[in-house]
């Protein structure tokens, strides 16, 4: 009989969980505050909003791969600590610029890029650090808890952020995120677990060539390859729609910051529900089918925005329903995908492989943000939302056709290591 999960007695995991939760709460405030600064204090339009959003995700393309090398070389807890300090310092500049009337779109782009770089490093580091704190049998449960805290952060961060922006201004709301990152720093500093020191002389020491090798590992692994392609396409569509929605809600649906924050907060309650049922849903549907079912919800949800329009009586309801269905499906999907990657990729190369995966899947974020803002000005906000909603549905349909044919024992079969090729070191040739 399998012993019950003991995560509540794992004090180091609880510190990681609490630190990540606080940081996520502050990040949600900033995710709403930065576009509102562009729209409000600077009086800019969709293109500028898309540019600032794109800069926040651009590090996924140029920072993430090298972050994987760094994380496999040094202590991952130290990387987490430095990433939080980096994000706090960058955001602290925004209130100073605002109060001295020096705030500009280029300045916000620099801040967004710096924060995004810290986030790119942090996200890879905590995902690769988690298996060091949690036994493999508890990874799904641990990821469910982390996704649940992220959902709570969406609820609280979006709602509180919207009210703060409305009452005190977006620049003041960003101060909360500075405090959140510093609080997360303290929580992670208190973790007592120490990873064993890495021997620089070992054959598995990361090299610059591993940046390219990691992409080959993902491509040769059939399941990881399909997950990369699906996530990249979905993330591009998702970020384009989110960028468009923030402008569409303010300019067309006449919502203020409080209204937009309330939509995101209420809709995010469903994300928390997704985290709570993810494990049971996976047991009921099985690994291949749970991803197809969960992806259907997150990919089809943007179509629910299409009945909205200026003066519509049901605009708020449709907007809330959109983010509820989207959040529920995406949370269930992420819990199982992250746990799958952590279980099939060896710990020694997990940082590099995770970095490569996130570059391929997060790299389309800035593309989606930029395209969303650009098309929003060229063909209109509603037409652009329609275009990306249809693209999201098409991507899910192709994923369902390919992934739905996998056998029910896919998860177990995928854990079997592959034979190393002649040109690669054995520890780095497994998925």
C-alpha positions in Angstrom: 0.0 0.0 0.0 1.4 3.4 -1.0 2.0 5.7 1.9 0.1 9.0 1.8 1.8 12.2 0.6 3.7 14.0 3.4 4.1 17.4 1.7 2.6 19.1 4.7 5.5 17.8 6.8 8.1 18.8 4.2 9.1 22.2 5.7 11.5 23.1 2.8 8.8 22.5 0.3 6.4 24.6 2.3 9.0 27.5 2.2 9.4 27.1 -1.6 5.6 27.0 -2.0 5.1 30.1 0.2 7.9 32.0 -1.5 6.6 31.2 -5.0 3.0 32.0 -4.0 3.9 35.5 -2.6 5.9 36.2 -5.7 3.1 35.1 -8.0 0.7 37.3 -6.1 2.8 40.4 -6.7 3.4 39.4 -10.3 -0.3 39.4 -11.0 -0.6 43.0 -9.7 2.2 44.1 -12.1 0.8 42.2 -15.0 -2.3 44.4 -14.8 -0.4 47.6 -13.6 2.1 47.9 -16.5 -0.5 47.9 -19.3 -2.6 50.4 -17.2 0.4 52.7 -16.9 0.8 52.6 -20.7 -2.9 53.2 -21.3 -3.4 55.7 -18.4 -0.4 57.7 -17.3 1.2 57.6 -20.8 -2.0 57.7 -22.8 -0.7 55.2 -25.4 -2.5 52.7 -27.5 -2.6 48.9 -28.3 0.7 48.9 -30.1 2.6 50.3 -27.1 0.8 47.9 -24.7 1.8 45.0 -27.0 5.4 46.3 -27.1 5.8 46.5 -23.3 4.2 43.1 -22.9 6.5 41.7 -25.6 9.5 43.0 -23.8 8.5 41.2 -20.6 8.5 37.9 -22.4 11.4 38.5 -24.8 13.9 37.0 -22.3 12.3 33.6 -23.0 14.1 33.7 -26.3 17.5 35.1 -25.3 17.9 34.4 -21.6 16.2 31.1 -20.8 18.6 28.8 -22.7 21.6 30.2 -20.9 19.7 30.1 -17.6 19.5 26.3 -18.0 23.3 26.1 -18.1 23.7 28.3 -15.1 21.1 26.3 -13.1 22.9 23.0 -13.8 26.2 24.6 -12.8 25.5 26.3 -9.5 23.2 25.9 -6.5 19.6 26.3 -7.6 18.5 27.9 -4.4 21.0 30.7 -4.9 19.7 31.3 -8.4 16.2 31.6 -7.0 17.3 34.2 -4.4 19.2 36.3 -6.9 16.3 36.2 -9.4 13.9 37.6 -6.8 16.3 40.4 -5.9 16.7 41.3 -9.6 13.0 41.6 -10.1 12.5 43.7 -7.0 15.2 46.1 -7.9 13.9 46.5 -11.5 10.3 47.2 -10.4 11.4 49.7 -7.7 12.5 52.0 -10.5 9.0 52.5 -11.8 7.6 54.5 -8.9 10.7 56.7 -8.9 10.4 57.4 -12.7 6.7 58.2 -12.2 7.2 60.6 -9.3 9.9 62.4 -11.2 7.9 62.7 -14.4 10.5 60.6 -16.2 8.3 57.6 -17.1 8.3 56.7 -20.8 7.4 53.7 -22.9 11.1 52.9 -23.6 11.8 53.0 -19.9 8.9 50.6 -19.2 10.3 48.4 -21.9 13.7 48.2 -20.1 12.0 47.5 -16.8 9.7 44.9 -18.4 12.7 43.1 -20.0 14.7 43.1 -16.8 11.7 41.7 -14.8 11.1 39.1 -17.5 14.8 38.0 -17.4 14.5 37.5 -13.7 11.3 35.5 -14.1 12.8 33.4 -16.9 15.6 32.4 -14.6 13.4 31.9 -11.6 10.8 29.7 -13.4 13.4 27.3 -14.7 15.2 27.2 -11.4 12.2 26.4 -9.2 10.9 23.8 -11.6 14.2 22.0 -11.5 14.7 22.6 -7.8 11.3 21.0 -6.9 12.4 17.4 -7.5 15.2 17.9 -5.1 12.8 18.7 -2.3 9.9 16.4 -3.2 9.9 12.6 -3.9 8.8 11.6 -7.3 5.6 10.0 -6.0 4.5 13.5 -4.7 5.4 15.5 -7.8 1.8 15.7 -9.1 0.5 16.7 -5.7 3.3 19.3 -5.3 2.7 20.8 -8.7 -1.1 20.9 -8.0 -0.3 22.9 -4.9 2.0 25.3 -6.8 -0.6 25.7 -9.5 -3.3 26.2 -6.9 -1.3 29.0 -5.2 -0.8 30.6 -8.7 -4.6 30.5 -9.1 -5.2 32.1 -5.8 -2.6 34.7 -6.8 -4.6 35.4 -9.9 -7.7 35.8 -7.9 -6.2 38.0 -5.2 -3.6 39.8 -7.3 -6.0 40.7 -10.1 -8.7 41.9 -7.8 -6.5 43.7 -5.3 -4.4 45.1 -8.1 -7.4 46.5 -9.9 -8.7 48.2 -6.8 -5.3 49.6 -5.9 -4.8 50.9 -9.5 -8.2 52.6 -9.4 -7.7 54.1 -5.9 -4.0 54.9 -5.7 -2.6 54.5 -9.2 -0.7 51.8 -11.1 2.7 53.0 -9.9 1.7 52.5 -6.3 0.4 49.0 -7.0 3.8 48.0 -8.4 5.3 48.7 -5.0 3.3 45.7 -3.7 5.2 43.5 -6.1 8.5 44.8 -4.9 7.5 43.9 -1.4 6.3 40.5 -2.6 9.6 39.6 -4.2 11.5 40.6 -1.1 9.2 38.5 1.0 9.8 35.6 -1.4 13.5 36.1 -1.0 13.2 35.7 2.8 11.1 32.5 2.5 13.6 30.9 0.1 16.6 32.0 2.2 15.1 30.0 5.1 15.2 26.7 3.1 17.6 24.3 4.9 18.0 21.7 2.2 21.3 21.9 0.3 21.9 20.2 -3.0 25.1 18.0 -3.1 28.1 20.0 -4.6 28.7 19.4 -8.3 32.1 18.1 -9.2 33.5 20.3 -12.0 35.5 17.3 -13.3 32.6 15.1 -14.0 31.6 14.3 -17.6 28.2 15.7 -17.2 29.3 19.2 -16.5 27.2 21.6 -18.7 28.9 23.0 -21.8 27.8 25.8 -24.1 27.1 23.1 -26.8 24.4 21.7 -24.4 22.2 24.7 -25.3 21.8 23.1 -28.7 21.9 19.5 -27.5 18.9 20.1 -25.2 16.7 21.1 -28.1 17.7 17.8 -29.9 16.7 15.8 -26.8 13.3 17.4 -26.8 12.8 16.9 -30.5 13.7 13.2 -30.5 11.3 12.5 -27.6 8.0 12.1 -29.4 5.7 13.3 -26.5 7.9 16.2 -25.5 8.1 17.3 -29.1 4.3 17.3 -29.4 3.9 19.2 -26.1 6.4 21.8 -27.2 4.7 22.5 -30.5 1.2 22.7 -28.9 2.4 24.9 -26.1 4.2 27.3 -28.4 1.2 27.8 -30.6 -1.2 28.1 -27.7 1.0 30.6 -25.9 1.3 32.9 -28.9 -2.5 32.9 -29.3 -3.1 33.3 -25.6 -0.8 36.3 -25.2 -2.2 38.0 -28.2 -5.7 37.6 -26.9 -4.8 38.8 -23.4 -3.0 41.9 -24.8 -6.0 42.7 -26.9 -8.5 42.0 -24.1 -6.9 44.5 -21.7 -7.2 47.3 -24.4 -10.6 46.0 -25.6 -12.1 46.0 -22.1 -11.0 49.6 -21.4 -11.6 51.2 -24.8 -14.6 49.3 -26.2 -16.3 47.7 -23.2 -15.8 50.8 -21.0 -14.3 48.9 -18.0 -12.0 50.6 -15.6 -9.0 49.0 -13.9 -11.3 47.8 -11.1 -13.6 46.1 -13.6 -10.8 44.4 -15.5 -9.3 43.2 -12.3 -12.6 41.8 -11.1 -13.1 39.9 -14.4 -9.7 38.3 -14.0 -10.1 37.6 -10.3 -13.6 36.0 -10.6 -12.5 34.0 -13.6 -9.4 32.8 -11.8 -11.5 31.0 -9.1 -12.0 28.3 -11.7 -8.2 28.0 -11.9 -8.1 27.1 -8.3 -10.8 24.5 -8.9 -8.6 23.0 -11.7 -5.7 22.7 -9.3 -7.9 20.9 -6.8 -9.3 18.3 -9.2 -6.2 17.9 -11.5 -4.9 14.7 -9.8 -8.3 13.0 -9.7 -9.1 14.0 -13.3 -5.8 12.5 -14.4 -6.6 9.2 -12.7 -10.0 9.2 -14.3 -9.1 10.1 -17.9 -5.5 8.7 -18.0 -2.4 10.7 -19.1 -3.0 11.2 -22.8 -6.7 12.0 -22.6 -6.5 14.4 -19.7 -4.2 16.7 -21.7 -6.6 16.6 -24.7 -9.6 17.3 -22.5 -7.9 20.1 -20.5 -6.5 21.7 -23.6 -9.9 21.8 -25.2 -11.2 24.1 -22.4 -8.3 26.5 -22.5 -8.1 26.6 -26.3 -11.8 27.1 -27.0 -12.4 29.6 -24.2 -11.4 32.7 -26.1 -14.3 32.2 -28.5 -16.6 33.2 -25.6 -15.4 36.8 -26.0 -16.9 37.1 -29.5 -20.5 37.8 -28.4 -19.3 40.9 -26.5 -19.4 44.4 -27.9 -19.9 48.1 -27.0 -23.0 48.5 -24.8 -23.6 44.7 -24.5 -25.6 43.7 -21.4 -23.7 40.4 -21.0 -20.2 41.7 -21.6 -19.1 41.2 -18.0 -20.6 37.7 -17.9 -19.0 36.5 -21.1 -15.6 37.9 -20.0 -15.8 36.2 -16.7 -16.9 32.9 -18.3 -14.0 33.2 -20.8 -11.3 33.4 -18.1 -13.0 30.8 -15.9 -13.1 28.1 -18.6 -9.6 29.1 -19.8 -8.1 29.0 -16.3 -9.6 25.7 -15.3 -8.4 23.9 -18.4 -5.0 25.4 -18.4 -4.3 24.6 -14.7 -5.2 21.0 -15.1 -3.1 20.7 -18.2 -0.1 22.4 -16.6 -0.1 20.2 -13.5 0.2 17.0 -15.6 2.7 18.4 -18.2 5.1 19.7 -15.6 5.0 16.5 -13.5 5.5 14.5 -16.7 8.6 16.5 -17.6 10.0 16.3 -14.1 9.6 12.5 -14.1 11.1 11.7 -17.5 14.0 14.1 -17.6 17.1 13.1 -15.5 17.9 15.5 -12.7 21.4 16.1 -13.9 20.2 17.7 -17.1 16.8 19.0 -15.9 17.9 22.6 -15.9 19.1 22.6 -19.5 16.1 20.6 -20.8 13.6 22.7 -18.9 15.3 25.9 -20.2 15.1 24.6 -23.8 11.5 23.6 -23.3 10.5 27.0 -21.9 12.4 28.8 -24.7 10.4 26.9 -27.3 7.1 27.3 -25.5 7.5 30.8 -24.0 9.4 32.3 -27.0 6.1 32.8 -28.8 4.8 35.0 -26.0 6.5 38.2 -27.2 5.5 37.4 -30.8 1.8 37.1 -29.7 1.9 40.3 -27.6 3.5 42.2 -30.5 1.2 40.8 -33.2 -1.9 41.3 -31.0 -1.1 45.0 -30.4 -0.2 45.5 -34.1 -3.2 43.8 -35.5 -5.4 45.5 -32.9 -4.6 48.9 -34.5 -4.7 47.7 -38.1 -7.8 45.6 -38.3 -9.6 46.4 -35.0 -9.6 44.8 -31.6 -12.6 42.6 -32.0 -11.5 41.3 -35.4 -8.1 40.5 -34.0 -9.6 38.6 -31.1 -11.6 36.6 -33.6 -8.5 35.8 -35.6 -6.5 34.5 -32.7 -9.5 32.6 -31.2 -9.8 30.7 -34.4 -6.1 30.0 -34.5 -6.3 28.7 -30.9 -9.1 26.3 -31.8 -7.2 25.1 -34.9 -4.1 24.4 -32.8 -6.1 22.3 -30.3 -7.8 20.3 -33.1 -4.4 19.2 -34.5 -3.0 18.4 -31.0 -6.1 16.3 -30.2 -5.7 14.3 -33.4 -2.0 13.6 -32.8 -2.0 13.2 -29.0 -5.3 11.4 -28.6 -4.0 8.4 -30.4 -1.3 7.7 -27.8 -1.8 4.5 -25.6 -3.0 4.8 -22.1 0.4 3.7 -20.6 2.2 6.5 -22.4 3.4 8.1 -19.1 5.1 4.9 -17.9 6.6 4.0 -21.3 8.0 7.5 -21.7 10.1 7.1 -18.6 12.2 4.3 -20.2 15.6 5.8 -21.1 16.8 5.9 -24.7 20.2 4.6 -25.8 22.8 7.4 -26.1 24.1 8.4 -29.5 27.8 8.4 -30.3 28.0 12.2 -30.3 26.4 12.8 -26.9 27.3 11.9 -23.3 25.2 9.1 -21.9 23.5 11.2 -19.1 22.4 13.8 -21.6 20.9 11.4 -24.2 17.8 10.5 -22.2 14.6 12.4 -22.5 
